[in-house]
């Protein structure tokens, strides 16, 4: 993980699928868990989804709140 990845979670939008257009940080836990079971996409989007799933799974999503106000 790179430090700027956390900022990307609150600024990058989901480029495809049921939640296309949603910020990655706002994706529902069950959707992130589905990717964890089925496999994350290749590339940066997959890396960001995996990071967000880990944050969500461990109840750490509120840590992103200060980044939201600065993005």
GUBA-30638 format. One record per residue (C-alpha): x, z, y; residue number from 1; residue in one letter. Coordinates in nm, 2 decimals. Layout:
// residues N
<X=X	Z=Z	Y=Y	torti=NUM	gumi=a>
...
***
This chain:
// residues 71
<X=0.00	Z=0.00	Y=0.00	torti=1	gumi=x>
<X=0.11	Z=-0.08	Y=0.35	torti=2	gumi=x>
<X=0.01	Z=0.14	Y=0.65	torti=3	gumi=x>
<X=-0.18	Z=-0.15	Y=0.81	torti=4	gumi=x>
<X=-0.39	Z=-0.18	Y=0.50	torti=5	gumi=x>
<X=-0.60	Z=0.11	Y=0.61	torti=6	gumi=x>
<X=-0.68	Z=-0.07	Y=0.94	torti=7	gumi=x>
<X=-0.77	Z=-0.38	Y=0.75	torti=8	gumi=x>
<X=-1.03	Z=-0.18	Y=0.55	torti=9	gumi=x>
<X=-1.22	Z=-0.11	Y=0.87	torti=10	gumi=x>
<X=-1.18	Z=-0.46	Y=1.02	torti=11	gumi=x>
<X=-1.18	Z=-0.71	Y=0.73	torti=12	gumi=x>
<X=-1.51	Z=-0.84	Y=0.61	torti=13	gumi=x>
<X=-1.60	Z=-0.92	Y=0.25	torti=14	gumi=x>
<X=-1.56	Z=-1.30	Y=0.22	torti=15	gumi=x>
<X=-1.80	Z=-1.36	Y=-0.07	torti=16	gumi=x>
<X=-2.06	Z=-1.22	Y=-0.30	torti=17	gumi=x>
<X=-2.36	Z=-1.00	Y=-0.26	torti=18	gumi=x>
<X=-2.21	Z=-0.81	Y=0.03	torti=19	gumi=x>
<X=-2.05	Z=-1.11	Y=0.21	torti=20	gumi=x>
<X=-2.00	Z=-1.02	Y=0.58	torti=21	gumi=x>
<X=-1.98	Z=-0.64	Y=0.52	torti=22	gumi=x>
<X=-1.67	Z=-0.45	Y=0.62	torti=23	gumi=x>
<X=-1.47	Z=-0.36	Y=0.32	torti=24	gumi=x>
<X=-1.48	Z=0.01	Y=0.42	torti=25	gumi=x>
<X=-1.87	Z=-0.01	Y=0.41	torti=26	gumi=x>
<X=-1.90	Z=-0.16	Y=0.06	torti=27	gumi=x>
<X=-2.11	Z=0.06	Y=-0.17	torti=28	gumi=x>
<X=-1.93	Z=0.27	Y=-0.43	torti=29	gumi=x>
<X=-2.11	Z=0.11	Y=-0.73	torti=30	gumi=x>
<X=-2.00	Z=-0.24	Y=-0.61	torti=31	gumi=x>
<X=-1.64	Z=-0.13	Y=-0.58	torti=32	gumi=x>
<X=-1.66	Z=0.04	Y=-0.93	torti=33	gumi=x>
<X=-1.79	Z=-0.29	Y=-1.07	torti=34	gumi=x>
<X=-1.48	Z=-0.46	Y=-0.95	torti=35	gumi=x>
<X=-1.27	Z=-0.18	Y=-1.10	torti=36	gumi=x>
<X=-1.43	Z=-0.24	Y=-1.44	torti=37	gumi=x>
<X=-1.45	Z=-0.62	Y=-1.43	torti=38	gumi=x>
<X=-1.12	Z=-0.69	Y=-1.25	torti=39	gumi=x>
<X=-1.03	Z=-0.73	Y=-0.88	torti=40	gumi=x>
<X=-0.98	Z=-1.07	Y=-0.74	torti=41	gumi=x>
<X=-0.62	Z=-1.20	Y=-0.69	torti=42	gumi=x>
<X=-0.44	Z=-1.17	Y=-0.36	torti=43	gumi=x>
<X=-0.49	Z=-0.95	Y=-0.05	torti=44	gumi=x>
<X=-0.87	Z=-0.92	Y=-0.09	torti=45	gumi=x>
<X=-0.83	Z=-0.78	Y=-0.44	torti=46	gumi=x>
<X=-0.56	Z=-0.54	Y=-0.32	torti=47	gumi=x>
<X=-0.79	Z=-0.41	Y=-0.04	torti=48	gumi=x>
<X=-1.09	Z=-0.38	Y=-0.27	torti=49	gumi=x>
<X=-0.88	Z=-0.18	Y=-0.51	torti=50	gumi=x>
<X=-0.75	Z=0.05	Y=-0.23	torti=51	gumi=x>
<X=-1.11	Z=0.10	Y=-0.10	torti=52	gumi=x>
<X=-1.23	Z=0.18	Y=-0.45	torti=53	gumi=x>
<X=-0.97	Z=0.44	Y=-0.49	torti=54	gumi=x>
<X=-1.05	Z=0.60	Y=-0.15	torti=55	gumi=x>
<X=-1.42	Z=0.60	Y=-0.22	torti=56	gumi=x>
<X=-1.38	Z=0.73	Y=-0.58	torti=57	gumi=x>
<X=-1.18	Z=1.03	Y=-0.45	torti=58	gumi=x>
<X=-1.42	Z=1.10	Y=-0.16	torti=59	gumi=x>
<X=-1.17	Z=1.01	Y=0.10	torti=60	gumi=x>
<X=-1.38	Z=0.76	Y=0.30	torti=61	gumi=x>
<X=-1.41	Z=1.00	Y=0.60	torti=62	gumi=x>
<X=-1.04	Z=0.96	Y=0.66	torti=63	gumi=x>
<X=-1.11	Z=0.60	Y=0.78	torti=64	gumi=x>
<X=-1.34	Z=0.72	Y=1.06	torti=65	gumi=x>
<X=-1.06	Z=0.76	Y=1.32	torti=66	gumi=x>
<X=-0.95	Z=0.41	Y=1.24	torti=67	gumi=x>
<X=-1.30	Z=0.27	Y=1.30	torti=68	gumi=x>
<X=-1.30	Z=0.38	Y=1.66	torti=69	gumi=x>
<X=-0.96	Z=0.22	Y=1.73	torti=70	gumi=x>
<X=-1.04	Z=-0.12	Y=1.57	torti=71	gumi=x>
***
